[in-house]
Amino acid sequence: MPDAVQLNVQTAAAILGGAPAAYQMIKLDPNNTCNLHCVYCHIPRSDEVIDLEVFRRFVSERVLGLERFQIGCIMEPTLDRRLSDFMEAVAESPARPRSVFRLQTNGLLLHRHDHARMAAAGLNLLTVSVDSVSAETHRQLRDGASLNRIRRNIAAFREHCPAIGIQTMTTVTTANIDQVDDLIRWGLDSGVTRFELRQMFHRPDSDIVDHAAMRRLAVSDDAFAAMRERVLAAFGDAAAIFCYGADNLLARATTVRANSLATAHD
């Protein structure tokens, strides 16, 4: 069974044309752009999209089984008005996941989509990127994103879909490492039960990021480990907390991309 593959406009030809297979995980970006420019984002954008009908044929004819499905990986899926259509295509096919059906988003445009359709399609985990409960820090890292809008959208989603789990995903930098405890306290008060903390990684060969800013924001392995121990001791009994180091994230991203660009599933 293939491991995780990342289906986006760069990998679509390889994956959509591959032989039928069962998968552990598929990560889908139906569009190739985002409404934010986070300071640590290394990803180029374009106006390209995945064709919905081609995707329907793929999940119906070439996916023999699936454990986990995630919509939104390196881009922002709520910019695509077809978001619920993609979810329903998964739900009505052999690609309906046996365990986790996850939407990953920055949360700013969540209110534009039909929460009931998402729930009916089997969505069971919403992950929202939130780097701080300080509006100033959040703007600094996530290019002016409205923290108040994100909070309102999480609250509305929780009201409409109380059975769907909510998780936050935080990129840990020198700007917010001392604010992680406040973020978890806010999350617990807001119905968040899972927290994913990711040490920021830096690709020095990138021609997109500000390398001087990235060096200032980089958190050492020791500092990240100390933060991990602190939050697990303080909140480990109250929530599920997942911590991922930068080296682990880079290695995993490289492996997933290699799997995704394979031209056939042997």
N, C-alpha and C positions, 0 to 999 in steps of 0.2 A: 504494500500500500504506500503510494507516494506521501512524503511528509507535506508540510505547508507549501502552498504555491500562492503567488501573488498575481492576480489577474488584473491587468491594467492595460493602457493603450500600448505600452512598450512590449508587453509579453503576450498580448492577445493572440497573435498569429501562431505562436508556438503552442499555447495551451488550448485554444479553441479548435485547433486542427489536430490535436493529439488523439491517440487511441483511447477508447473507453477505459476508465480506471476508477477504483475506489480511492478516496483521499482521506487523510487525517484532517486537513484544514484547507479551506480556500479563503483567501483575503481578496475582496473585490473593491476596486476603485472604478465606479462606472464613468466618472469624469476625471479630468486631468488638471484640475485647478483648485484654488483655495481662496477664501475671502480674507485671509490673514497672511502676514509675512513675519512669522516668528523669527527672532534673531538667530536661532539655532537651526533653522530649516535649510537643508542642503538641496532641496528637490526643485528642478526646473518645472515649469508649467506650460500648458498649451490649451487650446480650445477643443481638442479631440475628446471623443466619448466612445464608450463601448456600445455597439448596436444592440438594442434590447432584443430584437427577434433572433439574432445570432446567439445571444446569451441564452435565450429560452431553449433553443435547439441544443446547446451545449449541456445545460443542466438536465434536460430531458433524455438525451441520447448518449452522452459521453461520461456522465457521472454515475457510477454504479453504487455508490454509497459514500457517506460523509459523516464525520464526527462533529466538526465545528465549522461554522461559516461566519465570516466577519465582513460587513460592509463598511468601508472607510478604513484606510490604512495609511497611505502617505498623502492623500488629498482629502478634500472636504465633501462628503457625499450629500449633505443637505443642500448644496448649491444645485443639485440635479433634481428637477421636479419629477423625474421618473423614479425616485427612490422607492416608493411603496410598490411600484410595478416590478422592480427587481426583487424585492422581498417576496412578493406573491409568486413570481416565477420560481423562486427557490422552494417556497412552501408547497407548490403543486407538482413537484418533481422528485426524482430519486435523490436530489441534492439536499432535500430537507434534512437538516443536521440532527443527529441522534442526541447530542448533548447541548452545545452552546450555539445560539444564534445571536450574534452581537452586532450592534451599531456603534461605531466609533466616530465621534463628532466633536467639533469645538463648541457646539451648543448654541451658537448665535442665531441660527435659522431653524432650530428644531420646531418652533411654533408654526412654521409654514407647512408642515406635513401632518397627515392624518394619523394621530396616535392609535386610533382604533384599528385602522388597517394594519399598522405595524404589529399590534398585539395579535390580531387574527391570523397573521402570517406566521406566528410562532416566535417572534422576537422575545428573548428572555433575559437579555443583558444590554443595558445602555451604558456606554463609557463616554464620559465627557472630559475633555482636556481642560484642566484648571491648574494653573501654576501657583496661585496665591490667593488668599482672601484679602490681601491688600490691593486696592484698586491701582495704586501707583506702581507696585511691582508687577502686577498683571499687565498693565499697559506697556511697561518697559520691555517685558519679555515677549509679549504676544501682540505687538503692533497695534495698540489702541483698542483691543477687544473690550467690549462692555461687560464688566463683571456683573453688573446689575441685571442685564438682559439674560446672561447665562443662568444666574440664580433663579430668575422668574421662570425660565424655560424648564429648568430641572424641577421646580416646584409644580408647574402645570403638568409635566409629564408624569410625575409621581402621583398626582391626583387622578389623572385619567387612566393610568396603567399601574395600579398599586402592586400587581403581581410580578412586574418586571423588575429585576435587580438593577441597581444603579451603582456605577463605579466611577471614580475619578482617575485620571491619568496625569501625572505631574512630571515634568522634566526638571530635574534637580540641578540647580546652578548655585554659584556663590551669592546670587541676588535673592534666592528664596530658601536656601537650605535651613535657615534659622526660623522660617515661617511655616514649615511643614506641620508642626504640632497644631498650630492654629487652624490650618486647612483641614486636618483630620477632625478636630473638634467641631468645626462648622459642618463638615460632611456628615458626621454622626447625628448632629441635630437636624440635618436636612434629609435624612433617610438614606444616605449613602452607606453601603455595607462593605464595599471593597475599595481598596486604594492601591494603585499601581505607581510606584516611585522609580523613575528612570534616571540614572546618572547621565548628564549631557555628554554626548560624544562629539568629537571634532574631526572632520576630514580636512587635513591641511591642503589637499589638492583641489578643494572646491573653489569654483570661481563665482560662487553665489554669496557666501557668508562673509561678514566682516571679521577677518581673522584676529585682529587686535581685540575686538569685543569678545570673541570666542575664548581667547586666552584668559581674559579677565573673568569670564563666567565659569571656566572649567573648575570642577570640584575634584579634589584629589581622592584617590581610592580610600585613603585612611579617613578622610572627612566623611565620605559617603558611608563607609562601614560604621563610623561612630553614630551618624544619623540613624542608620538602620537599627542599631542596637537600642538607641534612645526611643524611637517610636514603637518598636516592638514591645519594649518593656512597659511603655505607657499605655498603648492601645491594643496590644496583641490579643487581649481577651475579649475586646469589644468589636473587633472588625477583622476582616481578612486583608492582610497587608503583604504586597508583593514588591520586592526590591530587585532591580536589575542593574548590574554594573555596565559601564560603557563598553568594555571589551566583549562582554557577553552579547550585548545588543548588536554590535558591529558584526560579530561572527555569525549571529543568527540571520541578520539581514543579508549577508553575503551568501549564505547557504540557501535561503529562500529564493533569492534572485537567480542563483544557478539552477535550482529546481524549476523555476518558472520559465526559464529560457530554453530548457531542454525541448528538443523538437519532437520527441515521442516518449511514451511511457512504455517501457519494456517489461 
